[in-house]
Amino acid sequence: MTTETDMTAVTRGPAPSAGFRYSWTDSFLWSIRVMALFFIAWGLLGAIGLSLSGDGLSADAWKQLVIAGLAQGSMYGLLALGYSMVYGVLGFINFAHGEVFMVGAMVGFFAADAMARSGFWEANFVFAILIVLVIAIFSSTFTAVLIEKVAYRPLRNAPRLIPLITSIGISFFIQNAMALLVGPAFRTYPAAPSWLSDPISLFGIDVPGTAIAVFVITLISMVGLWLFVERSATGRAMRAVAEDKEIAALMGINVDRVVVITFAVGGAMAGVAAILWAIMFRGVSFFIGFLPGIKAFTAAVLGGIGNIVGAMVGGLLLGLFEGLGPNIVLRGLSWQVPLLLGITFLVVGVIGALVYVRKKHSGLLVFSASAVLLGLAGIAGWTIAIPGLTQLKDVFGFAALVLVLIFKPSGLFGEHLSKDDRA
């Protein structure tokens, strides 16, 4: 006699086997991981091999690349703070933040140009650059607060896609408004005095004075921001709103005021970054906010969106990736892996693959496949010569972001999201 349980089993059919299920998406991601590790390992080994043979960059050149990368990364990090803070509080990306940076740089230029024509710039440079810094911070802060009040506050409860699209529209509006007001011409900040631009020897390394100024300004700004967020009552209110706006309002926190302060602080950091741009590159136009803004967003995601420390570290790492990546990885691909080393890699890769068959460890699979490819490159004598390495730093910076997100989607330091974003 057939029981009810037997009838249910017959109706449902046999249970699916727990065998291997092939996925095109997973296969694609694993292949990207393997190829990334293969090229990075080849490039690193190649950079070392070329340096040892005298065909690579000199030690002084590497030091200068590191210093330049850290200086540019400092600017990215300060800009990234605005993206992370706004995302942490409101849960959307303010793509107009690059234009907030641009406004500070442009307004600061007119102040610096007026002081240069009067002779005050050269006679009292330290005081003059402080005045320009204050003007740039005020301009960027005012622009950021105005954007929040006019464009974002009416959309506070709208679906997230709407303020995101609005931020893109505001970005183009500010660009074209600035071009209409001051013209599309490229303008150049007055030159810094020689005592600032001349290199200074630190621990046996010749560091440009402008780079030291950038590091000092960045350090002061970051310490001040950290103390504000962690130690002040307003900072605690910002963290509470970022965690849960409804509960923060029930606790008596003025959410609208906190949001305005968040935009103001992010705008102030953008104003500081604008002066760093003026010190490093001098040239400004109505369009300079676009690419640094996108890279700062990249730095924020790289470190972990919503994470203040992650944003700053992500900016520094992105600057290093741009400065060192093309010269380490891409230049190293022109190095031919020696035959004996290639055979060694091939043997190690095969052994690793055999171990993977028993252990089923995903990291071992990536390592083994990359080692096999390195072995094949050495046996076949492959070399890849890539011209124009300095023109590829932007590509390398964004590629580094993609690779980090493939290996660690939450960013290097993890995301700091509100309760609604984590749900």
C-alpha positions as CSV (number, residue, x, y, z in Angstrom):
1,M,0.0,0.0,0.0
2,T,1.4,3.4,-1.0
3,T,1.7,5.9,1.8
4,E,1.2,9.6,1.6
5,T,5.0,10.2,1.9
6,D,5.6,7.8,-1.0
7,M,3.0,9.6,-3.2
8,T,4.7,13.0,-2.4
9,A,8.1,11.6,-3.4
10,V,6.7,10.3,-6.6
11,T,5.0,13.6,-7.4
12,R,8.1,15.6,-6.7
13,G,10.4,13.3,-8.6
14,P,14.0,12.4,-7.7
15,A,16.0,14.8,-5.6
16,P,18.5,16.8,-7.7
17,S,22.1,15.6,-7.3
18,A,24.6,17.8,-5.5
19,G,27.0,17.6,-8.4
20,F,29.0,20.3,-10.2
21,R,27.0,23.2,-11.7
22,Y,28.7,25.2,-14.4
23,S,28.2,28.9,-14.4
24,W,29.4,31.3,-17.1
25,T,29.5,34.2,-14.7
26,D,31.7,32.4,-12.1
27,S,34.0,31.1,-14.9
28,F,34.4,34.6,-16.3
29,L,35.3,36.0,-12.9
30,W,37.7,33.3,-12.1
31,S,39.4,33.7,-15.5
32,I,39.8,37.5,-14.8
33,R,41.4,36.7,-11.4
34,V,43.8,34.2,-13.0
35,M,44.8,36.6,-15.8
36,A,45.2,39.5,-13.4
37,L,47.5,37.5,-11.1
38,F,49.4,36.2,-14.1
39,F,50.1,39.7,-15.6
40,I,50.8,41.3,-12.2
41,A,53.3,38.6,-11.3
42,W,54.9,38.8,-14.7
43,G,55.1,42.5,-14.5
44,L,56.6,42.6,-11.0
45,L,59.2,39.9,-11.9
46,G,59.9,41.8,-15.1
47,A,60.4,45.1,-13.4
48,I,62.8,43.5,-10.9
49,G,64.6,41.7,-13.8
50,L,64.9,44.9,-15.9
51,S,66.2,46.9,-13.0
52,L,68.9,44.3,-12.1
53,S,70.0,44.2,-15.8
54,G,70.2,48.0,-16.0
55,D,67.3,48.4,-18.5
56,G,64.7,49.5,-16.0
57,L,64.1,52.8,-14.1
58,S,66.8,53.9,-11.6
59,A,66.2,54.0,-7.9
60,D,65.8,57.8,-7.9
61,A,63.2,57.5,-10.6
62,W,61.2,55.0,-8.5
63,K,61.4,57.3,-5.5
64,Q,60.1,60.3,-7.5
65,L,57.2,58.2,-8.8
66,V,56.3,57.2,-5.3
67,I,56.4,60.8,-4.1
68,A,54.3,62.1,-7.1
69,G,51.8,59.3,-6.6
70,L,51.3,60.0,-2.9
71,A,51.0,63.7,-3.6
72,Q,48.3,63.2,-6.2
73,G,46.7,60.5,-4.1
74,S,46.3,63.0,-1.3
75,M,44.1,65.1,-3.5
76,Y,42.1,62.1,-4.5
77,G,41.7,61.1,-0.9
78,L,40.4,64.6,0.2
79,L,37.9,64.6,-2.6
80,A,36.8,61.0,-1.9
81,L,35.9,62.1,1.7
82,G,33.0,64.0,0.2
83,Y,31.6,61.0,-1.7
84,S,31.9,58.8,1.3
85,M,30.4,61.2,3.8
86,V,27.3,62.0,1.6
87,Y,26.8,58.3,0.8
88,G,27.1,57.4,4.4
89,V,24.3,59.8,5.4
90,L,22.0,59.9,2.4
91,G,22.8,56.6,0.6
92,F,23.5,58.0,-2.9
93,I,26.6,59.2,-4.8
94,N,26.9,62.9,-5.3
95,F,28.4,63.0,-8.8
96,A,28.4,66.9,-8.7
97,H,31.2,66.8,-6.1
98,G,33.8,67.1,-8.7
99,E,32.3,70.4,-9.8
100,V,32.3,71.6,-6.1
101,F,36.1,71.0,-6.3
102,M,36.2,72.9,-9.7
103,V,34.4,75.9,-8.3
104,G,36.9,76.2,-5.4
105,A,39.9,76.0,-7.9
106,M,38.4,78.6,-10.3
107,V,37.5,81.1,-7.6
108,G,40.8,80.6,-5.9
109,F,42.5,81.3,-9.2
110,F,41.0,84.8,-9.5
111,A,42.0,85.6,-6.0
112,A,45.6,84.4,-6.6
113,D,45.8,86.2,-10.0
114,A,44.7,89.5,-8.4
115,M,47.3,89.2,-5.7
116,A,50.0,88.3,-8.3
117,R,49.2,91.4,-10.3
118,S,49.4,93.5,-7.2
119,G,52.8,92.0,-6.1
120,F,51.4,90.6,-2.9
121,W,51.7,87.0,-4.1
122,E,55.5,87.1,-4.3
123,A,56.0,89.4,-1.4
124,N,53.9,87.4,1.1
125,F,53.4,84.0,-0.5
126,V,52.5,82.1,2.7
127,F,49.9,84.6,3.7
128,A,48.6,84.8,0.1
129,I,48.2,81.1,-0.3
130,L,46.4,80.9,3.1
131,I,44.0,83.6,1.8
132,V,43.4,81.6,-1.4
133,L,42.9,78.5,0.7
134,V,40.2,80.2,2.8
135,I,38.5,81.6,-0.4
136,A,38.5,78.2,-2.1
137,I,37.1,76.4,1.0
138,F,34.4,79.0,1.4
139,S,33.5,78.8,-2.3
140,S,33.4,75.0,-2.4
141,T,31.4,74.8,0.9
142,F,28.9,77.4,-0.3
143,T,28.4,75.5,-3.6
144,A,28.0,72.1,-1.8
145,V,25.4,73.5,0.6
146,L,23.5,75.3,-2.2
147,I,23.4,72.0,-4.2
148,E,22.0,70.2,-1.2
149,K,19.3,72.8,-0.5
150,V,18.2,73.4,-4.1
151,A,18.7,70.0,-5.8
152,Y,18.7,67.2,-3.2
153,R,16.6,68.3,-0.2
154,P,13.3,68.3,-2.3
155,L,14.2,64.7,-3.4
156,R,15.1,63.5,0.1
157,N,12.3,60.8,0.1
158,A,12.4,60.0,-3.6
159,P,13.7,56.7,-5.0
160,R,17.5,56.7,-5.1
161,L,17.8,56.7,-8.8
162,I,16.2,60.2,-9.0
163,P,18.8,62.1,-6.9
164,L,21.5,60.1,-8.7
165,I,20.3,61.4,-12.1
166,T,19.9,64.8,-10.6
167,S,23.5,64.9,-9.4
168,I,24.7,64.2,-12.9
169,G,22.4,67.0,-14.2
170,I,23.7,69.4,-11.6
171,S,27.3,68.5,-12.5
172,F,26.7,69.5,-16.2
173,F,24.8,72.6,-15.1
174,I,27.7,73.9,-12.9
175,Q,30.3,73.1,-15.6
176,N,28.4,75.1,-18.3
177,A,27.5,77.9,-15.8
178,M,31.2,78.4,-15.0
179,A,32.1,78.3,-18.7
180,L,29.5,81.0,-19.3
181,L,30.6,83.1,-16.4
182,V,34.4,83.0,-16.8
183,G,34.9,81.5,-20.3
184,P,36.2,78.2,-21.5
185,A,39.9,79.3,-21.5
186,F,42.5,77.3,-19.6
187,R,44.0,79.5,-16.8
188,T,47.2,79.1,-14.9
189,Y,47.9,79.9,-11.2
190,P,50.8,82.1,-10.5
191,A,54.1,80.2,-10.0
192,A,55.2,79.4,-6.5
193,P,58.4,80.9,-5.2
194,S,61.6,79.0,-5.8
195,W,62.1,78.2,-2.1
196,L,58.9,76.2,-2.2
197,S,59.4,74.4,-5.6
198,D,63.0,73.5,-5.0
199,P,63.6,69.9,-3.8
200,I,64.4,69.3,-0.1
201,S,66.5,66.3,1.0
202,L,64.6,64.1,3.5
203,F,66.3,60.8,4.6
204,G,68.5,60.9,1.5
205,I,65.5,61.5,-0.9
206,D,65.0,64.8,-2.8
207,V,61.4,65.7,-2.2
208,P,59.9,68.7,-4.1
209,G,58.8,71.4,-1.7
210,T,55.4,71.5,-3.3
211,A,54.9,67.8,-2.4
212,I,55.9,68.5,1.2
213,A,53.3,71.3,1.3
214,V,50.7,68.9,-0.1
215,F,51.5,66.3,2.5
216,V,51.3,68.8,5.3
217,I,48.0,70.3,4.2
218,T,46.5,66.9,3.7
219,L,47.7,65.7,7.1
220,I,46.3,68.7,8.9
221,S,43.0,68.4,7.1
222,M,42.6,64.7,7.8
223,V,43.5,65.0,11.5
224,G,41.0,67.9,11.8
225,L,38.3,66.0,10.1
226,W,38.9,62.9,12.2
227,L,38.8,64.9,15.4
228,F,35.6,66.6,14.3
229,V,33.8,63.4,13.4
230,E,35.0,61.3,16.3
231,R,35.2,63.8,19.2
232,S,32.6,66.6,18.6
233,A,28.9,66.4,19.4
234,T,28.1,67.3,15.7
235,G,30.3,64.4,14.6
236,R,28.5,62.0,16.8
237,A,25.2,63.3,15.4
238,M,26.5,62.7,11.9
239,R,27.4,59.1,12.8
240,A,24.0,58.6,14.3
241,V,22.2,59.9,11.2
242,A,24.4,57.8,9.0
243,E,23.4,54.7,11.1
244,D,19.6,55.3,11.2
245,K,17.9,58.6,10.3
246,E,14.6,57.8,11.9
247,I,16.0,56.8,15.3
248,A,18.3,59.8,15.2
249,A,15.4,62.1,14.7
250,L,13.5,60.5,17.6
251,M,16.6,61.1,19.8
252,G,16.2,64.9,19.0
253,I,18.8,65.2,16.3
254,N,18.0,67.7,13.6
255,V,18.6,65.5,10.5
256,D,18.3,68.4,8.0
257,R,21.0,70.3,9.9
258,V,23.3,67.3,10.0
259,V,22.9,66.7,6.3
260,V,23.8,70.3,5.6
261,I,26.9,70.0,7.8
262,T,27.9,66.8,6.0
263,F,27.7,68.6,2.6
264,A,29.6,71.6,4.1
265,V,32.4,69.5,5.5
266,G,32.7,67.5,2.2
267,G,32.7,70.8,0.3
268,A,35.5,72.2,2.6
269,M,37.6,69.1,1.9
270,A,37.0,69.7,-1.8
271,G,38.2,73.3,-1.4
272,V,41.4,72.0,0.2
273,A,41.8,69.5,-2.6
274,A,41.4,72.4,-5.1
275,I,44.4,74.2,-3.6
276,L,46.4,71.0,-3.7
277,W,45.6,70.8,-7.5
278,A,46.8,74.5,-7.9
279,I,50.0,73.7,-6.1
280,M,50.7,70.5,-8.1
281,F,49.4,71.4,-11.6
282,R,48.5,75.1,-11.6
283,G,46.2,74.8,-14.6
284,V,42.5,75.2,-14.1
285,S,39.4,75.3,-16.3
286,F,35.6,74.7,-16.1
287,F,36.2,71.1,-16.9
288,I,38.9,70.1,-14.4
289,G,36.4,68.7,-11.9
290,F,35.3,65.8,-14.1
291,L,38.2,63.4,-14.1
292,P,39.5,64.1,-10.5
293,G,35.9,63.6,-9.4
294,I,35.5,60.3,-11.1
295,K,38.9,59.2,-9.7
296,A,37.9,60.3,-6.2
297,F,34.8,58.3,-6.5
298,T,37.0,55.4,-7.5
299,A,39.1,55.9,-4.4
300,A,36.1,56.0,-2.2
301,V,34.9,52.6,-3.6
302,L,38.4,51.3,-3.5
303,G,38.8,51.9,0.2
304,G,35.2,51.0,1.1
305,I,32.2,53.4,0.4
306,G,31.1,55.2,3.5
307,N,34.4,54.6,5.3
308,I,36.3,57.8,6.0
309,V,39.6,56.2,6.7
310,G,39.1,53.9,3.7
311,A,38.4,56.9,1.4
312,M,41.7,58.6,2.4
313,V,43.8,55.4,2.1
314,G,42.0,54.5,-1.2
315,G,43.0,57.9,-2.6
316,L,46.6,57.4,-1.7
317,L,46.6,53.9,-3.1
318,L,45.0,55.1,-6.3
319,G,47.7,57.7,-6.7
320,L,50.3,55.0,-6.2
321,F,48.6,52.7,-8.7
322,E,48.6,55.5,-11.3
323,G,52.2,56.5,-10.7
324,L,53.8,53.0,-10.3
325,G,51.4,50.6,-12.0
326,P,52.3,51.4,-15.7
327,N,56.1,51.4,-14.9
328,I,56.0,48.3,-12.8
329,V,53.4,46.0,-14.4
330,L,53.2,47.2,-18.0
331,R,56.9,47.9,-18.5
332,G,57.8,44.6,-16.9
333,L,55.8,42.7,-19.5
334,S,58.7,43.4,-22.0
335,W,60.9,41.1,-19.9
336,Q,61.3,37.6,-21.2
337,V,60.9,35.0,-18.4
338,P,64.0,32.8,-18.4
339,L,63.5,29.2,-19.6
340,L,64.6,27.6,-16.4
341,L,62.3,29.9,-14.3
342,G,59.5,29.1,-16.7
343,I,59.9,25.4,-16.3
344,T,59.9,25.9,-12.5
345,F,56.7,27.8,-12.6
346,L,55.1,25.2,-14.8
347,V,56.0,22.4,-12.4
348,V,54.8,24.4,-9.4
349,G,51.5,25.2,-11.2
350,V,50.9,21.5,-12.1
351,I,51.6,20.4,-8.5
352,G,49.3,23.1,-7.3
353,A,46.5,21.9,-9.7
354,L,46.9,18.4,-8.4
355,V,46.6,19.6,-4.8
356,Y,43.5,21.6,-5.8
357,V,41.8,18.5,-7.1
358,R,42.0,17.1,-3.5
359,K,41.6,20.3,-1.4
360,K,39.2,22.3,-3.6
361,H,40.7,25.6,-2.4
362,S,39.8,28.5,-4.8
363,G,42.9,30.5,-4.0
364,L,45.1,27.6,-4.9
365,L,43.3,27.3,-8.2
366,V,44.1,30.9,-9.1
367,F,47.7,30.5,-8.0
368,S,48.2,27.3,-9.9
369,A,46.7,28.6,-13.2
370,S,48.7,31.8,-13.0
371,A,51.9,29.8,-12.4
372,V,51.1,27.5,-15.4
373,L,50.7,30.6,-17.6
374,L,54.0,32.1,-16.3
375,G,55.6,28.8,-17.1
376,L,54.2,28.8,-20.7
377,A,55.3,32.4,-21.1
378,G,58.9,31.4,-20.2
379,I,59.0,28.3,-22.4
380,A,57.4,30.1,-25.4
381,G,59.6,33.2,-24.9
382,W,56.7,35.6,-24.8
383,T,57.3,39.4,-24.4
384,I,54.8,42.2,-24.7
385,A,56.1,45.7,-25.5
386,I,53.5,48.4,-24.7
387,P,54.3,51.9,-26.0
388,G,53.3,55.2,-24.3
389,L,53.2,53.9,-20.8
390,T,52.7,57.4,-19.3
391,Q,49.5,57.8,-21.2
392,L,47.9,54.7,-19.6
393,K,47.9,55.7,-16.0
394,D,44.2,56.5,-16.0
395,V,43.4,53.1,-17.5
396,F,45.6,51.4,-15.0
397,G,44.0,53.3,-12.1
398,F,40.4,52.2,-13.1
399,A,41.6,48.7,-13.8
400,A,43.0,48.5,-10.3
401,L,39.6,49.4,-9.0
402,V,38.0,46.6,-11.0
403,L,40.5,44.1,-9.8
404,V,40.0,45.1,-6.1
405,L,36.2,44.8,-6.5
406,I,36.6,41.4,-8.1
407,F,38.7,40.1,-5.2
408,K,37.1,42.1,-2.4
409,P,33.7,43.7,-3.5
410,S,33.3,45.6,-0.2
411,G,36.5,47.5,-0.7
412,L,39.8,47.2,1.1
413,F,38.5,48.5,4.4
414,G,34.9,47.4,4.1
415,E,31.8,49.5,3.6
416,H,30.2,51.6,6.4
417,L,26.5,51.6,5.5
418,S,23.3,52.6,7.2
419,K,20.8,50.1,8.5
420,D,18.6,50.6,5.4
421,D,21.6,50.0,3.0
422,R,22.6,46.9,4.8
423,A,19.1,45.4,4.7
